Amino acid sequence: MDARNIGLRNIEVADTKICSIDGENGKLIYRGYDILDLVNHSSFEETSYLLLFGELPDKAQLEEFSYRLKESRKLPDSIIVNLKNRPKTALPMDVIQSCVPSLSDFDKNIYSDTKEDNIRRGISLISKIPTIVAAWNRIRMGLDVIEADQELSHSANTIYMIFGRKPTLEEIKVFDICLILHAEHSFNASTFAAREIASTRAHMYASISGALGALSGELHGGANIQVMKMLFDIGESKNVEDWIKDKLKEGKRIMGMGHAVYRTTDPRAEILERLSKSMCKNENYKWYEITRDIEQYTKKYILEFKKQSIYPNVDLYSASLYYSMGFPIDLNTPIFAISRISGWVAHVIEEKFAEAAPKPALYRPKAVYVGKYCGPMGCEYTPLNKRKP
Amino acid sequence: MDARNIGLRNIEVADTKICSIDGENGKLIYRGYDILDLVNHSSFEETSYLLLFGELPDKAQLEEFSYRLKESRKLPDSIIVNLKNRPKTALPMDVIQSCVPSLSDFDKNIYSDTKEDNIRRGISLISKIPTIVAAWNRIRMGLDVIEADQELSHSANTIYMIFGRKPTLEEIKVFDICLILHAEHSFNASTFAAREIASTRAHMYASISGALGALSGELHGGANIQVMKMLFDIGESKNVEDWIKDKLKEGKRIMGMGHAVYRTTDPRAEILERLSKSMCKNENYKWYEITRDIEQYTKKYILEFKKQSIYPNVDLYSASLYYSMGFPIDLNTPIFAISRISGWVAHVIEEKFAEAAPKPALYRPKAVYVGKYCGPMGCEYTPLNKRKP
């Protein structure tokens, strides 16, 4: 096959109005708005509205949207019962991936696939994924599942349902910024999976479940778990330089460093670096320091060994940040899902209802069977009793 | 974007040794073997072995493989309990898609991702998907779940677990051919979804769950349900000509006719036509006749209206065939999954462990944000209280 097609890195697969990434200049744009403006002025609810509807809401629209999110928070009782029936060791991402298609069971209008139905399903999923994550985390720890607090915003309520205590204003602000930052990133692997599945006219739940599967992989959303494991493995700031040098000499990649699209600092990493620094308090400050040193030494030795520049990506600083906020490490990827669901939903809707030509079509690529890495041809079928062992 | 990229129809995304489709000449090749040879001489177990391992098994290998399939049939008790907890109206494809990631809960070695682990997971899934389908179909009808009969082959046991009676030799043979025919078809939408998810290093269960989502769409595996709905809608052979003419005049597509790859008769459709004719007995014979007439009149009027040739695909004759065998209509797509799981598993393993360069990489395509169908740029963030309703 044409090596330029590997991973589809250079192939334009669709038109989109949702997100623009300027990898050369480190700009991330949601629906025309710079991520920095959204981080400084917006909320996750407002950003989700923007992603879904293409425009910022006015006051009444935002209130209605926030209300719809709140009223969708509760999970059906039988889903909670089924969560309690699962082995306590079940991986959180597997739990979310299996819960989402079972939400379809409760959609009374599942055979209807209008834009309105998809928006309704999307709002329900943006609202319910935090509930699934929180419920599962409580259940596996043998704790009571906590009902949503309808006085709290989306971010505040998510922290509340996970920990069972009201979050501080600082925690709410930081977590809300994290959700805004991770909400959308164009045709990354999970979003592309969601669109690919939706292109068959599969419903929203089926598409999002596939996206969750893709997110779980360690080359994608699973990377923020791998970063935290690396921090533990390094243990102390003084170990960073040797650790990084050794890994790079072994030809290993450093998790949290480098990105398929950005050729400069990922704008999200800059913000997360600042948040990690402020939230890694007291005995946790060392996790920020180790992370900062990982960035520094990876940059230094990649330049020395490969004559290349490398920059931190969104996963590098989120690991120490979430850890310092008290989240169990294996919730790092679920937190990514709690945010990215807004982007996925917007993309599924765009895939199904794009207004302009060329319309998206069922994804059905080619593969090369005969070539350098060729498969066999013309094999003659030998009956079983004549085959040689 | 470049219109030639739509749906990736002309883009080579990977090398593969699993399957070759000659769309011009109507040839389908699994691992070098013509599908006609496999249908005439092989079994689903042998074909699955071929897809997974790349070679036909000798006698001892086939026996061991069949044994491993048999010993994996049983579902964990808690999964059966959870199935019983779901609303009886849950769609079978949603049920399978949500069960597969929950099987991961019982994989004691889930963090290990060797080729052997993936083969073990693959065999377990090939074995368990029929059990899930059968269990759910019994549970939703208020019937007892039937344990596997270890004396029976994969196909025979699948029919037995669904209906609760031993199948006839004719039923076993026909069903086994159906499973061989649907087992693999290169980079179709569901297989591509599985590979795309696996490319993030997500595990086998996450990847297969995504494939199940893609299969459920009516432009893909859901089409065989739509075909049966069409047969009911037409009702009688005498209605076919007008029905087809009307639909084509409205610009609608006829389900079961036409394929993205084949430019002649799909070799699977020819075999399924023959099987449908022989299995649609007595009062069911009309469903075969209607299907045959749909083929004939669609060909005639597509030629007349569009000056194009069109051919039946794999979904056209499987609908009447499965219906005549007594399967509930909404199990048509799950039966597709019972078969295609072998191809999916082979592709996930190839995606993760391809031996030759260029190795597969994380799928991360480009999208076009600025163009004819362009998104906005440079939007200025207006504070909420200054926005006009």
Contacts between the chains, C-beta under 8 A, distances in Angstrom:
chain1	res1	chain2	res2	distance
A	1	B	12	4.4
A	1	B	13	7.5
A	1	B	14	6.4
A	1	B	15	5.2
A	1	B	358	7.0
A	2	B	12	5.9
A	3	B	358	5.1
A	5	B	11	6.2
A	5	B	12	5.6
A	5	B	13	6.0
A	6	B	358	5.2
A	6	B	360	7.4
A	6	B	361	5.1
A	7	B	199	7.2
A	7	B	360	7.4
A	7	B	361	3.5
A	7	B	362	5.4
A	7	B	363	5.4
A	7	B	364	5.7
A	8	B	8	7.8
A	8	B	11	7.5
A	8	B	13	6.2
A	8	B	363	5.2
A	8	B	364	6.6
A	8	B	365	3.7
A	8	B	366	7.6
A	9	B	361	7.4
A	9	B	364	6.0
A	9	B	365	7.3
A	9	B	366	7.5
A	10	B	366	6.6
A	11	B	5	6.2
A	11	B	8	7.4
A	11	B	11	5.6
A	11	B	365	5.2
A	11	B	366	6.2
A	12	B	1	4.4
A	12	B	2	5.9
A	12	B	5	5.6
A	12	B	365	7.2
A	12	B	366	4.7
A	12	B	367	6.6
A	12	B	368	5.2
A	13	B	1	7.5
A	13	B	5	6.0
A	13	B	8	6.2
A	13	B	365	4.2
A	13	B	366	6.9
A	13	B	367	6.5
A	14	B	1	6.5
A	14	B	367	5.2
A	14	B	368	7.3
A	15	B	1	5.2
A	15	B	367	6.9
A	15	B	368	4.9
A	15	B	369	7.8
A	15	B	371	6.1
A	15	B	372	7.6
A	15	B	373	4.2
A	15	B	374	7.8
A	16	B	367	4.4
A	16	B	368	7.1
A	16	B	369	5.9
A	16	B	375	6.6
A	17	B	369	7.3
A	17	B	373	7.1
A	17	B	374	7.3
A	17	B	375	3.8
A	17	B	376	7.5
A	18	B	375	6.8
A	19	B	367	8.0
A	19	B	369	7.1
A	19	B	375	7.7
A	20	B	369	4.0
A	20	B	370	7.2
A	20	B	375	6.2
A	20	B	377	6.9
A	29	B	369	7.9
A	29	B	377	6.9
A	31	B	375	6.7
A	31	B	376	6.4
A	31	B	379	7.3
A	32	B	375	6.4
A	32	B	376	3.2
A	32	B	377	5.6
A	32	B	378	6.7
A	32	B	379	3.6
A	33	B	379	5.0
A	33	B	381	5.9
A	34	B	381	7.9
A	37	B	381	4.0
A	38	B	381	7.3
A	41	B	381	5.5
A	41	B	383	6.7
A	42	B	381	7.4
A	46	B	384	7.5
A	56	B	381	7.6
A	56	B	382	7.1
A	56	B	384	7.9
A	56	B	387	6.4
A	57	B	387	7.8
A	58	B	384	7.6
A	58	B	387	4.8
A	58	B	388	6.8
A	58	B	389	4.3
A	59	B	384	5.9
A	59	B	385	7.1
A	59	B	387	7.2
A	59	B	389	7.4
A	60	B	389	6.3
A	61	B	389	7.9
A	62	B	384	6.8
A	78	B	85	4.9
A	78	B	86	6.7
A	78	B	87	7.6
A	81	B	85	5.7
A	82	B	82	4.3
A	82	B	85	5.4
A	82	B	86	7.7
A	85	B	78	4.9
A	85	B	81	5.7
A	85	B	82	5.4
A	85	B	85	7.8
A	86	B	78	6.8
A	86	B	82	7.7
A	86	B	102	6.6
A	86	B	105	5.6
A	87	B	78	7.6
A	87	B	105	4.8
A	87	B	106	6.9
A	89	B	105	7.0
A	90	B	102	7.3
A	90	B	104	7.4
A	90	B	105	4.0
A	91	B	104	6.5
A	91	B	105	7.7
A	91	B	110	6.7
A	93	B	206	7.3
A	94	B	101	4.4
A	94	B	102	6.8
A	94	B	104	4.5
A	94	B	105	6.5
A	94	B	205	6.8
A	94	B	206	7.1
A	95	B	101	7.8
A	95	B	102	7.9
A	97	B	101	4.2
A	97	B	206	6.1
A	97	B	209	5.8
A	98	B	98	4.4
A	98	B	99	7.1
A	98	B	100	7.5
A	98	B	101	4.1
A	98	B	102	4.5
A	98	B	209	7.4
A	99	B	98	7.1
A	100	B	98	7.5
A	101	B	94	4.4
A	101	B	95	7.8
A	101	B	97	4.2
A	101	B	98	4.1
A	101	B	209	8.0
A	101	B	213	7.3
A	102	B	86	6.6
A	102	B	90	7.3
A	102	B	94	6.8
A	102	B	95	7.9
A	102	B	98	4.5
A	104	B	90	7.4
A	104	B	91	6.5
A	104	B	94	4.5
A	105	B	86	5.6
A	105	B	87	4.8
A	105	B	89	7.0
A	105	B	90	4.0
A	105	B	91	7.7
A	105	B	94	6.5
A	106	B	87	6.9
A	110	B	91	6.8
A	186	B	367	5.5
A	186	B	369	7.7
A	187	B	364	6.9
A	187	B	365	5.1
A	187	B	366	6.8
A	187	B	367	4.6
A	188	B	364	6.1
A	189	B	196	6.6
A	189	B	197	7.7
A	189	B	199	6.7
A	189	B	200	5.0
A	189	B	362	5.7
A	189	B	363	5.7
A	189	B	364	5.7
A	190	B	200	7.6
A	192	B	196	6.5
A	192	B	363	6.2
A	192	B	364	7.2
A	192	B	365	6.1
A	193	B	193	6.1
A	193	B	196	5.3
A	193	B	197	5.6
A	193	B	210	5.8
A	196	B	189	6.6
A	196	B	192	6.5
A	196	B	193	5.3
A	196	B	196	6.3
A	196	B	214	6.6
A	197	B	189	7.7
A	197	B	193	5.6
A	197	B	210	6.5
A	197	B	213	4.6
A	197	B	214	4.5
A	197	B	217	7.1
A	198	B	217	7.7
A	199	B	7	7.1
A	199	B	189	6.6
A	199	B	217	7.5
A	199	B	219	7.5
A	200	B	189	5.0
A	200	B	190	7.6
A	200	B	214	5.2
A	200	B	215	7.6
A	200	B	216	7.4
A	200	B	217	2.5
A	200	B	218	7.4
A	200	B	219	4.8
A	200	B	220	4.0
A	200	B	221	7.9
A	200	B	222	7.4
A	201	B	217	4.3
A	201	B	218	4.9
A	201	B	219	5.1
A	201	B	222	7.2
A	202	B	213	5.3
A	202	B	214	6.1
A	202	B	215	8.0
A	202	B	216	4.8
A	202	B	217	3.7
A	202	B	220	7.7
A	202	B	222	7.6
A	203	B	216	7.5
A	205	B	94	6.8
A	206	B	93	7.3
A	206	B	94	7.1
A	206	B	97	6.1
A	206	B	212	7.7
A	206	B	213	3.5
A	206	B	214	7.6
A	206	B	216	5.3
A	206	B	217	7.5
A	207	B	213	6.2
A	209	B	97	5.9
A	209	B	98	7.4
A	209	B	101	7.9
A	209	B	209	6.1
A	209	B	210	7.1
A	209	B	213	5.5
A	210	B	193	5.8
A	210	B	197	6.5
A	210	B	209	7.0
A	210	B	210	3.3
A	210	B	211	8.0
A	210	B	213	4.5
A	210	B	214	6.8
A	211	B	210	8.0
A	212	B	206	7.7
A	213	B	101	7.2
A	213	B	197	4.6
A	213	B	202	5.3
A	213	B	206	3.4
A	213	B	207	6.2
A	213	B	209	5.5
A	213	B	210	4.5
A	214	B	196	6.6
A	214	B	197	4.5
A	214	B	200	5.1
A	214	B	202	6.1
A	214	B	206	7.6
A	214	B	210	6.9
A	215	B	200	7.6
A	215	B	202	8.0
A	216	B	200	7.4
A	216	B	202	4.8
A	216	B	203	7.5
A	216	B	206	5.3
A	217	B	197	7.1
A	217	B	198	7.8
A	217	B	199	7.5
A	217	B	200	2.5
A	217	B	201	4.3
A	217	B	202	3.7
A	217	B	206	7.5
A	217	B	362	8.0
A	218	B	200	7.4
A	218	B	201	4.9
A	219	B	199	7.5
A	219	B	200	4.8
A	219	B	201	5.1
A	219	B	362	4.9
A	220	B	200	4.0
A	220	B	202	7.7
A	220	B	362	7.0
A	221	B	200	7.9
A	222	B	200	7.4
A	222	B	201	7.2
A	222	B	202	7.6
A	260	B	362	7.2
A	260	B	364	4.9
A	261	B	364	7.6
A	354	B	373	7.5
A	355	B	373	7.8
A	356	B	372	7.0
A	356	B	373	3.9
A	357	B	373	7.5
A	358	B	1	7.0
A	358	B	3	5.1
A	358	B	6	5.2
A	359	B	6	8.0
A	360	B	6	7.4
A	360	B	7	7.4
A	361	B	6	5.1
A	361	B	7	3.6
A	361	B	9	7.4
A	362	B	7	5.4
A	362	B	189	5.7
A	362	B	217	8.0
A	362	B	219	5.0
A	362	B	220	7.0
A	362	B	260	7.2
A	363	B	7	5.4
A	363	B	8	5.2
A	363	B	189	5.7
A	363	B	192	6.2
A	364	B	7	5.7
A	364	B	8	6.6
A	364	B	9	6.0
A	364	B	187	6.9
A	364	B	188	6.1
A	364	B	189	5.7
A	364	B	192	7.2
A	364	B	260	5.0
A	364	B	261	7.6
A	365	B	8	3.7
A	365	B	9	7.4
A	365	B	11	5.2
A	365	B	12	7.2
A	365	B	13	4.2
A	365	B	187	5.2
A	365	B	192	6.1
A	366	B	8	7.6
A	366	B	9	7.5
A	366	B	10	6.6
A	366	B	11	6.2
A	366	B	12	4.7
A	366	B	13	6.9
A	366	B	187	6.8
A	367	B	12	6.6
A	367	B	13	6.5
A	367	B	14	5.2
A	367	B	15	6.9
A	367	B	16	4.4
A	367	B	186	5.6
A	367	B	187	4.6
A	368	B	12	5.2
A	368	B	14	7.3
A	368	B	15	4.9
A	368	B	16	7.0
A	369	B	15	7.8
A	369	B	16	5.8
A	369	B	17	7.3
A	369	B	19	7.0
A	369	B	20	4.0
A	369	B	29	7.9
A	369	B	186	7.7
A	370	B	20	7.2
A	371	B	15	6.1
A	372	B	15	7.6
A	372	B	356	7.0
A	373	B	15	4.2
A	373	B	17	7.1
A	373	B	354	7.6
A	373	B	355	7.8
A	373	B	356	3.9
A	373	B	357	7.5
A	374	B	15	7.9
A	374	B	17	7.3
A	375	B	16	6.6
A	375	B	17	3.8
A	375	B	18	6.7
A	375	B	19	7.7
A	375	B	20	6.2
A	375	B	29	8.0
A	375	B	31	6.7
A	375	B	32	6.4
A	376	B	17	7.5
A	376	B	31	6.4
A	376	B	32	3.2
A	377	B	20	7.0
A	377	B	29	6.8
A	377	B	32	5.6
A	378	B	32	6.7
A	379	B	31	7.3
A	379	B	32	3.6
A	379	B	33	5.0
A	381	B	33	6.0
A	381	B	34	7.9
A	381	B	37	4.0
A	381	B	38	7.3
A	381	B	41	5.5
A	381	B	42	7.4
A	381	B	56	7.6
A	382	B	56	7.1
A	383	B	41	6.7
A	384	B	46	7.5
A	384	B	56	7.9
A	384	B	58	7.7
A	384	B	59	5.9
A	384	B	62	6.7
A	385	B	59	7.1
A	387	B	56	6.4
A	387	B	57	7.8
A	387	B	58	4.8
A	387	B	59	7.2
A	388	B	58	6.8
A	389	B	58	4.3
A	389	B	59	7.3
A	389	B	60	6.3
A	389	B	61	7.9
